[in-house]
Amino acid sequence: MAGEVKGWCPGARRPMESGDGLILRLRPHGGRLTPDQAQALADLAETYGDGAIELSARAHPHLRGVRPEVLPEIHRILARHGLLDAEADMEARRNILVAPLWRAEDHALEMAAALEAALGEAPPLPAKFGFALDLGPQAILGGASADIRIERSPEGLILRAEGMALGEPVSAEEAPAKALALAHWFAENRGEAGRMARLIGSGLRPPLAAAQTPLTAAPPGLGPQAPGFHLAFPFGRVEAEALRSLARAPLRLTPWRSAVVEGLREAPDIPGLILDPLDPLLRVSACVGAPGCASAEGATRDLARSLAALVPQGARLHVSGCAKGCAHPRPAEATLLARPDGRFDFIRDGSAKAPPHLTGLASAEIPAILRGSFAPSL
Ligand code: SF4
């Protein structure tokens, strides 16, 4: 039972095989790690993993490099800390993203728990199908992947299907049940569509009294925020020691490979974190690449780190180990795609799947290409 089962999103119960061992993807309840849970993950990463936790674009922490024979012990520890579902299919359904700037009066954790309970009655859904609870003062998760959203509008909460501009006004009490009903509608009508936006794009409309737009805002910058201090992890990776140092307060995990440390007002003095909103590392994305991923054609992160200073504010460089583009599935101003011959293809204004603009670049040629690419129009 160690490998990934096709059609299911990998989790702690169904780990995924990779080049450096198993990956366990965890789904902390409410998108939040308590200090005990964060300490436990740091210990697990050090004892059984590759020494770090990686955070996905769905705010799911990963343990990497795990040997199959230690899974029972890891499961025992995860269960003791409330980080393991009883069954793999329930774990796979709990794709719930919680916006990190929620206030006590938003009752975000309570709604996340109610939605989790409701998902016990959910129909079979595609592996990537997910929910966003965007309950803070404004909806900030618009750029993050989700199919059903509960958001703030000027009038109160709304339930919105991804792909629709308007949502139906709902109370906090009725929102989880109505979200589940919308998931049922999707499952009954989806045909070949794997995501809500595609179904809505085909012209079908769910039975929602859609009347209000969400009150949207950009994702929060790094630094002090109302609930605590917002800091980021280079390429989503936080070493066990840094995680242990951070784990003096609850951590709200974000889809931007960052976390809000509750109650913290000042930048912590911990190596290996991104604290400056102008840090060039915020402008680059790179998957684990070789040798960590079995699909990778080459190494990625050292190159991305070395090129970060060439990327101007507002632009993004994505270095990908293969065309799957896990670290940044959307288009970027510049994408470098590793090739089996140790060189890279260059894609301008596209995703890792797009046709390359230049092919077969040696690493030494890339800085000049990037300077030229970014200079005139960005
Ligand atoms: S993009 Fe390719 S190489 Fe990178 S992590 Fe995903 S599958 Fe592996």
Residues whose N, C-alpha, C, O or C-beta is under 5 A from the ligand:
A	BS01	SF4	C287 V288 G289 C293 S295 A296 S320 G321 C322 K324 G325 C326
